[in-house]
Amino acid sequence: MSHASTPAEDLILGLTQVVDLPGITAATGLPLGPDDIAAIIREAERYAREVLWPESQVADRHGAVYENGVVRLPPSYHTAYQGWIEGGWQGLAAPAEVNGIPVGGQELPQALWMAVSELVTTGDMAFSLCPLLTAGAIEALARFASPAQQEAWLPKLVSGEWTGTMCLTEPQAGSDLSQVRTKAEPDGTGGYRITGQKIYITFGDHDLTPNTLHLILARLPDAPPGTRGISLFAAPKVLPDGRANALRCGGIEKKLGIHAAPTCVMLFDGAEAQLVGEPNRGLNAMFAMMNAARLGVGVEGVAQGARALQLAEAYAADRIQGGGPISRHPDVARMLAEMRAITLAGRLLALEAGAALDRARLAGATEARVALLTPIVKAWCTDRGVEVASLGIQVHGGMGFVEDTGAAQVLRDARIAPIYEGTNGIQAIDLVTRKLFRDGGAEMAAVIAEIRAADPRLAEAAAALERATAWMLDRGQRDAAAAQASAAAYLDAAGWTMGGWMLARAAAADARYAPICAFYLARLLPRAAARVAEIEAADALLALLPAA
């Protein structure tokens, strides 16, 4: 039914032939050839398969442990993290220098980093969250920190010697950052003292590295109310003179999944910190970190789909029922094909977003394409990751519902991704009220034209997405409630359609992908039209909304 490609083979094809990373890098004078790309992907696959995957279930059962104010991680994570540092993986896409300061990065493309991240996250999602947050901290500091701050912090983060966190959420301030109460008081010497509580801080404390740099949203004494009064600060766990800073982990959450990743309550008791960027402009810097993280979280959805698929395929091939392996049963074959097609579509769409970012940074293209694709990759790929993980349990039957096979862990781990870095509902609202309305739908129209040109079988879905876009630009701009009521359906319609577009491009590049593309276009693409019908039925939902 489908060729038996590995995720690494798909990523190599996607990078080299579908999104043309060699062509993007050639324009910079620092070309990255297909052989270079393949070598990096295969080494990342080896690290994930040999170091992370074999220990991931044991790590999940061990979990992160909080005792006497200290967080301890599974023993295997120390070996795995040492391998991460020795492989130079943290600095893969980081700059080599910033403002003339050597920081040690390799300056490789974002699309390549996303491909490596997928393989690592497939190996162990809980482990992968630590490098993801550090990469976001590097991004924010490279763009907004002072040269002295960059010199002090970036080499440590880029090497992996330190890790980084993103401290936004407070008990009363989840997605509404205007309610942030953490305070930053000037200390009279040019620094600040941070006081407050942050929650849900991934890898806020751990024993993998001697130091962690916390990036914290807080308010100055004279800050205006709302989001305009939020500044960004950086506070290390250990100060330059070796003293412990006045911050600590107050406990870790007991969670549905990602048990080995500590999700911390962080308490700041007059912690010494430095202002990053301009006063009261902290959200600008933090969103640089969040946008990078949103693409990374989209990749988490793809990776958990990939892990669920690998487990399900192996089980279905070995499980004998009715005289043969269940992989030959038509309904099981249907589920496996859906898992394969959806995961591959998400994989390639994430690479397309990464390549759009690389075109903007390396080749001078506008950022309109990556801005449009980011919420779609984040939300559609993570929703699909949960769907594929659930199908994986179904393929296993009862064996999927118990912990022994690992299928249950995938669903537990995958479920956080639609919530991370702005829930998927927020991503959908961002898509329609910012990305779509900002340019009057121009970038979406350009994408739809490319979809239509890619394969005649995409014409109907392209027309439906075009109709939905026109509805959103007309009714949605006039009626904020209608836009928000239909935003999730609109994002979903775009995701299903763009997934078909990416598979059509893969099939055009390599005929081995034609069968899985044909399956997707015939069996899964019609879901896009169903979501468009939901958009046009917005009033049925609006009628159910309670009065203000």
Salt bridges, closest charged atoms under 4 A:
ASP10 OD2 - ARG347 NH1 2.89
GLU43 OE2 - ARG46 NH2 2.80
GLU50 OE1 - ARG46 NH1 3.05
ASP60 OD1 - HIS259 ND1 3.28
ASP60 OD2 - ARG412 NH2 2.85
GLU67 OE1 - ARG72 NH2 2.84
GLU118 OE2 - ARG347 NH2 2.83
GLU139 OE2 - ARG143 NH1 3.99
GLU139 OE2 - ARG361 NH2 2.57
GLU161 OE2 - LYS156 NZ 3.28
GLU170 OE2 - LYS198 NZ 2.87
ASP205 OD1 - LYS237 NZ 2.86
ASP207 OD1 - HIS78 NE2 3.32
ASP241 OD2 - ARG243 NE 2.68
GLU272 OE2 - ARG193 NH2 3.76
GLU272 OE2 - ARG243 NH2 3.12
GLU313 OE2 - ARG340 NE 2.65
ASP331 OD1 - ARG334 NH2 2.77
GLU338 OE2 - ARG334 NH1 3.56
GLU338 OE1 - ARG527 NH2 3.65
GLU352 OE1 - ARG505 NH2 3.08
GLU387 OE1 - ARG384 NE 2.76
GLU387 OE2 - ARG527 NH1 2.77
GLU403 OE1 - ARG412 NH2 3.11
ASP430 OD1 - ARG434 NH1 3.30
ASP430 OD2 - LYS435 NZ 2.74
GLU443 OE2 - ARG369 NE 2.62
GLU450 OE2 - ARG369 NH2 2.91
ASP455 OD2 - ARG457 NH2 2.81
GLU466 OE1 - ARG452 NH2 3.07
ASP474 OD1 - ARG478 NE 3.11
ASP479 OD2 - ARG475 NH2 3.27
ASP492 OD1 - ARG384 NH1 3.29
ASP492 OD2 - ARG531 NE 3.01
ASP510 OD2 - ARG512 NE 3.16
GLU534 OE1 - ARG531 NH1 2.48
GLU536 OE2 - ARG467 NE 2.89
ASP539 OD1 - ARG475 NH2 2.67
